[in-house]
Amino acid sequence: MQKHILLVDSDAESQSRLSQTLQQCNYRVSTAKTCAESLTMVERDRPDCIVFDVDLEGTSGTIMYSRLRRNADTRALPAVVCTSVGPRPVCFGTGIPVLSKNCSSDALLSTVSAAMA
Protein backbone atom coordinates (compact mmCIF):
# COMPACT_ATOMS: atom_id res chain seq x y z
CA MET A 1 0.00 0.00 0.00
CA GLN A 2 1.22 3.48 -0.90
CA LYS A 3 2.37 5.56 2.09
CA HIS A 4 0.75 8.97 2.55
CA ILE A 5 2.87 12.05 3.32
CA LEU A 6 1.41 15.42 4.33
CA LEU A 7 3.78 18.18 3.22
CA VAL A 8 3.20 21.52 4.96
CA ASP A 9 5.08 24.46 3.47
CA SER A 10 3.88 27.96 2.59
CA ASP A 11 6.63 28.44 -0.01
CA ALA A 12 5.19 27.22 -3.34
CA GLU A 13 8.59 26.51 -4.93
CA SER A 14 9.83 24.42 -2.00
CA GLN A 15 6.49 22.65 -1.71
CA SER A 16 6.59 21.71 -5.40
CA ARG A 17 10.20 20.46 -5.31
CA LEU A 18 9.74 18.40 -2.14
CA SER A 19 6.41 17.02 -3.32
CA GLN A 20 7.88 15.89 -6.65
CA THR A 21 10.77 14.18 -4.87
CA LEU A 22 8.40 12.26 -2.60
CA GLN A 23 6.02 11.35 -5.44
CA GLN A 24 8.89 9.98 -7.52
CA CYS A 25 9.43 7.44 -4.75
CA ASN A 26 5.81 6.38 -4.92
CA TYR A 27 4.54 8.28 -1.90
CA ARG A 28 1.05 9.76 -2.05
CA VAL A 29 1.55 13.42 -1.17
CA SER A 30 -1.02 15.91 0.12
CA THR A 31 -0.01 19.52 0.61
CA ALA A 32 -1.01 22.33 2.93
CA LYS A 33 0.24 25.89 3.33
CA THR A 34 -0.96 26.76 6.83
CA CYS A 35 -1.19 25.25 10.28
CA ALA A 36 -5.00 25.32 10.25
CA GLU A 37 -5.19 23.65 6.83
CA SER A 38 -2.73 20.94 7.88
CA LEU A 39 -4.57 20.13 11.12
CA THR A 40 -7.85 19.79 9.20
CA MET A 41 -6.18 17.52 6.65
CA VAL A 42 -4.67 15.32 9.36
CA GLU A 43 -8.13 14.77 10.83
CA ARG A 44 -9.73 14.10 7.45
CA ASP A 45 -7.09 11.80 5.92
CA ARG A 46 -4.47 10.67 8.47
CA PRO A 47 -1.02 10.63 6.83
CA ASP A 48 1.72 8.13 7.59
CA CYS A 49 4.16 11.02 8.09
CA ILE A 50 4.12 14.81 8.11
CA VAL A 51 6.96 16.88 6.62
CA PHE A 52 6.74 20.53 7.62
CA ASP A 53 8.47 23.87 7.60
CA VAL A 54 8.84 25.98 10.75
CA ASP A 55 8.01 29.19 8.87
CA LEU A 56 4.34 28.89 7.84
CA GLU A 57 1.75 31.52 6.99
CA GLY A 58 -0.07 32.53 10.16
CA THR A 59 0.67 30.07 12.95
CA SER A 60 4.17 28.57 12.93
CA GLY A 61 5.10 24.96 12.29
CA THR A 62 6.29 24.78 15.89
CA ILE A 63 2.75 25.50 17.12
CA MET A 64 1.28 23.03 14.62
CA TYR A 65 3.64 20.31 15.81
CA SER A 66 2.85 20.97 19.48
CA ARG A 67 -0.89 20.72 18.73
CA LEU A 68 -0.37 17.35 17.05
CA ARG A 69 1.64 16.13 20.05
CA ARG A 70 -1.00 17.23 22.56
CA ASN A 71 -3.69 15.23 20.76
CA ALA A 72 -3.70 11.55 21.78
CA ASP A 73 -4.86 10.54 18.28
CA THR A 74 -1.95 12.24 16.51
CA ARG A 75 0.78 12.11 19.16
CA ALA A 76 2.61 9.21 17.50
CA LEU A 77 2.42 10.63 13.96
CA PRO A 78 5.96 10.56 12.53
CA ALA A 79 7.24 14.01 11.59
CA VAL A 80 10.21 15.58 9.82
CA VAL A 81 11.10 19.27 9.87
CA CYS A 82 12.35 20.60 6.54
CA THR A 83 13.18 24.29 6.91
CA SER A 84 15.43 27.12 5.84
CA VAL A 85 14.95 28.86 9.21
CA GLY A 86 17.68 26.77 10.78
CA PRO A 87 17.61 23.70 12.98
CA ARG A 88 15.84 24.23 16.28
CA PRO A 89 15.77 20.79 17.84
CA VAL A 90 15.03 22.27 21.26
CA CYS A 91 11.62 23.40 19.95
CA PHE A 92 10.72 19.86 19.02
CA GLY A 93 12.33 17.77 21.70
CA THR A 94 14.43 14.75 20.89
CA GLY A 95 13.83 12.33 18.11
CA ILE A 96 12.45 14.58 15.37
CA PRO A 97 14.77 14.97 12.41
CA VAL A 98 15.49 18.48 11.13
CA LEU A 99 16.58 18.93 7.51
CA SER A 100 17.53 21.98 5.50
CA LYS A 101 15.16 22.78 2.62
CA ASN A 102 18.11 22.54 0.26
CA CYS A 103 18.87 18.98 1.38
CA SER A 104 19.44 16.33 -1.26
CA SER A 105 16.62 14.13 -2.49
CA ASP A 106 18.40 11.14 -0.95
CA ALA A 107 18.56 12.85 2.46
CA LEU A 108 14.85 13.71 2.34
CA LEU A 109 13.79 10.24 1.27
CA SER A 110 15.98 8.39 3.74
CA THR A 111 14.89 10.65 6.61
CA VAL A 112 11.18 10.24 5.81
CA SER A 113 11.60 6.48 5.48
CA ALA A 114 13.45 6.28 8.81
CA ALA A 115 10.82 8.42 10.55
CA MET A 116 8.11 5.96 9.50
CA ALA A 117 10.11 2.86 10.45
GUMI-141845 format. One record per residue: x, y, z of N, C-alpha, C in turn. Coordinates in steps of 0.05 Angstrom, whole numbers, plus 32768, in hexadecimal, padded with zeros to 4 digits. Example, Ala and Ser with C-alpha at 12.3 -4.5 7.8 and 13.67 -1.06 7.14 Angstrom:
// GUMI-141845
81087F8E809C80F67FA6809C81087FBE809C;81017FD3808E81117FEB808F81028001809D;
//
This chain:
// GUMI-141845
80117FE88000800080008000801280198000;800A802D7FF1801880467FEE801780568008;802E805F8012802F806F802A8027808C8023;801A80988037800F80B38033801F80C78043;802A80DC8036803980F18042802A810B8041;802781198057801C81348057803481488057;803681588043804C816C8040804081878046;804A8194805B804081AE8063805681C3805F;805281D5804C806681E98045805782008037;805B82198040804E822F8034805D823A801C;807582318017808582398000807E82267FE8;807182317FD4806882207FBD807F82127FAF;8095821F7FAB80AC82127F9D80B781FA7FAD;80BB81FE7FC780C581E87FD880B081D27FD9;809781D97FDC808281C57FDE808181B47FC4;808481C17FAE808481B27F94809C819F7F92;80B481A97F9880CC81997F9680CB81817FA9;80C481867FC280C381707FD580AD815C7FCE;809681667FC5808081547FBE808881427FA6;8095814E7F92809E813E7F7B80B181287F83;80C4812F7F9580D7811C7F9F80C981047FAC;80B7810A7FBE80A880F57FCC809780E57FB9;808A80F17FA6807880E37F93808980D17F81;80A180D87F7A80B280C87F6A80B980AE7F77;80B780AD7F9280BD80957FA180A380877FA9;808E808D7F9B807480807F9E806580867FB8;806B809D7FC3805B80A67FDA804380B57FCF;802C80B27FDD801580C37FD7801980DC7FE8;801980F37FDB801F810C7FE98007811F7FE8;7FFF812980007FEC813E80027FFB8156800C;7FF2816E800480008186800C7FED819A801A;7FF981A9802C7FEC81BF803B7FFF81D6803D;7FF481EE804080058206804380048212805E;7FF0820B806E7FED821780897FE98202809E;7FEC820B80B77FE881F980CE7FCB81EF80CE;7FB8820280CC7F9C81FA80CD7F9581E680B7;7F9E81EB809F7F9881D980897FA481BD808E;7FBC81BD80987FC981A3809E7FBB819380B3;7FB381A180C97FA5819380DE7F8A818780D5;7F7C819680C47F63818C80B87F68817380A7;7F7E817580977F84815E80857F8C81468095;7F9B814980AB7FA3813280BB7F8A812480C6;7F76813380CE7F5D812780D97F4E811980C3;7F4D812580AB7F3D811A80957F4A81018088;7F64810280857F7280EC80767F8E80E88083;7F8E80D980997FA780D580A97FBE80CC8098;7FD480DD80977FEC80D580897FFD80C18098;800F80B4808B802280A38098803A80B280A3;803E80CB8099805380DC80A2804C80F9809A;8056810C80A98052812880A2806E8135809F;807281438089808B815280848083816F8085;8090817F80968087819B8098809D81AE809C;809781C7809480A981DD809880A281EB80B3;80B581F880BF80B1820880D780A3822280D0;80AA822E80BA80A0824880B180888245809F;8070824480AC80578242809D8047825C809E;8035825F808B80238276808C8012827580A5;800F828B80B37FFF828B80CB800D827E80E2;8002826880EC800D825981038026824980FA;803B8249810A8053823B81038051821D8103;8064821080F6806681F380F6806B81E88112;807981F88122807E81F0813E806381ED814D;805181FF8149803781FE8156802781E6814B;802881E38131801A81CD8124802381B28130;803D81AF813280498196813C804081928159;804181A78169803981A38186801B819C8188;800B81A681767FEE819E81777FEB8181816F;7FFA8178815C7FF9815B81558002814A816D;80168152817B802181438191800F814381AA;7FFF815781AD7FEC815981C37FD3814881BF;7FCE814081A67FB68131819F7FBE811381A0;7FB0810381B17FB680E781B47FB480D88199;7FA280E081877F9F80D3816E7FB580D8815A;7FC480EE815D7FD980F5814A7FF580F68157;7FF680F08170801080F2817F802680E28173;802080CA8169803480B8815E803980BC8140;802D80D08134803080D58117804E80DC8112;805B80CC8101807780D380FB807980EE80ED;808E80FD80F38091811880E880AE811E80E1;80B2812E80CD80CC813880C480CA815680C0;80DD816580CB80DE818180C580F0818580AD;80E78195809A80F7819C808380F581BA8080;810A81C98088810881E6808A812181F48081;811E820D807A8135821E8075813A8231808C;8129823080A1812B824180B88143823A80C9;814B822180C88162821780D88158820380EB;816981EF80F1816081DA8104815B81E58120;814481DD812A813D81E58146813381CC8155;814581B98158813B81A08165813081A48181;813781B9818F812D81BD81A9810E81C281A8;810581CF819280E881D4818F80D881BA818C;80E581A5818380D6818D817C80DD8176818F;80EF817981A180F7816381B2810A815181A3;810E813A81AE8121812781A281128115818F;8120810B817C811580F7816A810881008150;8104811A814D80F9812481338110812E8122;81128123810A8127812B80F88122814780ED;8137815780EA8136817280DF8148817380C7;813C817880AF814C817B8096814B8197808C;815F819E807C815F81B8806E814E81B48055;813F81C9804D812F81C88034814081C1801C;815981C8801C816A81C38005817881A88008;816E819680188179817C801C8176816C8002;818681587FFF818581477FE7816B81367FE7;8164812D7FD0814C811B7FCE815181027FDF;816980F77FDE817080DF7FED816D80E4800B;817680FB8015817381018031815681038039;81468110802981298112802F811C80F78030;812180E7801B811480CD8019811D80BA8030;813680BA8036814080A8804B813580B18066;813380CB806B812A80D58084810C80CF8088;80FC80D3807380E080CD807480DC80AF8079;80EA809F806A80E88082806E80EF8079808A;810580848095810D807E80B080F9808780C5;80EC809E80C080D880A880D380C0809680D5;80B9808980BE80A2807780BE80A8805B80C7;80C2805580CA80CA803980D180C3803280EE;
//
